[in-house]
Amino acid sequence: MKAEVGKISGVTAVDVDLVTGKVTVTANEPVGEALVRDAVEEAGYELTSA
């Protein structure tokens, strides 16, 4: 999932907490929720909230 989300323009870091399922995205510009959702789903996961 890190690789897919990390491909989004402006994303500088992706942190995944496997215990909680929380993903933290750091970016140097605004990143749309739809882009993150698409990347997460491409990786085979589901985004439940943003």
Sequence and secondary structure as in RCSB ss.txt:
>XXXX:A:sequence
MKAEVGKISGVTAVDVDLVTGKVTVTANEPVGEALVRDAVEEAGYELTSA
>XXXX:A:secstr
 HHHHHTSTTEEEEEEETTTTEEEEEESS   HHHHHHHHHHTT      
